[in-house]
């Protein structure tokens, strides 16, 4: 790729955004947002916005479980890319870098562009970039060199992938970045594949940890959002689903206010072992099918309302 001058980059960005044509790509859409929505200029030199240690600690504590799970995955990813001059970072949904892995050789170049722990890489602050643009698009993105909006960071190559929580909302971005001159677009594609796989692994392990003690079911069916996962309790009532499963089965947050029996979502249903477990599961399933209405649940079980309330008390089931 021929060397790109700052002047030509500014002209290129301005020509694109002044055309006001419909965005032809995620990058073009991000450039337009950077200019018109965020009020940035491609040649504007910005002060590095970095949180204090206490502020950073607060943000890290908010995602303590995710960070605990992400660190070993990030270390494996870092081993795979460290020789190419890449650093691996995890940010929250607001673009704050919470954790960074980087080789000493690359510290100076990455610090110079502000890719350090506590730095804010939201699109609003930094313009088009692998972290901030990924957070807005909520999908994997590659931002290679002059695809960045701001001229001061056009030497970077970034690949970001989103991480979603157990309610299907985005909570973090995993990113691989490099500031080396010899980073080619073809390797940026490799970076993207690696970071997507790692982000999916973190998201899966976070889901499992969030439903510790529950049965985790890998649902059959294809989703481009990753592996569909469901969590069910001892009575085979579904108490959680990741983003892929929610999309696959059309589940909403309201679905889990009164958990559904697993057989209403999946074809297979394994009955609980033991008489007490079976009775408890039957009561809870009837209550779930009646959407919490005790009278309807008692009628479905062909027992009196008084008997049904005794069953609730016997099995310590709250309405």
Secondary structure, DSSP 8 states (H G I E B T S, - for coil): -----HHHHHHHHHHHHHT-----SHHHHHHHIIIIIS---TT------B--HHHHHHHHHHTHHHHHHHHHHHHHHHHHHGGGTEEEEEEETT-BEEEEE--GGGHHHHHHTT-STTBB--HHHH-S-TTHHHHHHTS-EEEEGGGSSSGGGTT-EEEEEEEE-TTS-EEEEEEEEE--TT--HHHHHHHHHHHHHHHHHHHHHHHHHHTTTSEEEE--S--TTS--EEEE-TTSEEEEE-HHHHHHHT--GGGGTS-EEGGGTSS-----SSHHHHHHHHHHHHHHHTTT-HHHHHHHTT--HHHHHHHHHHTT---
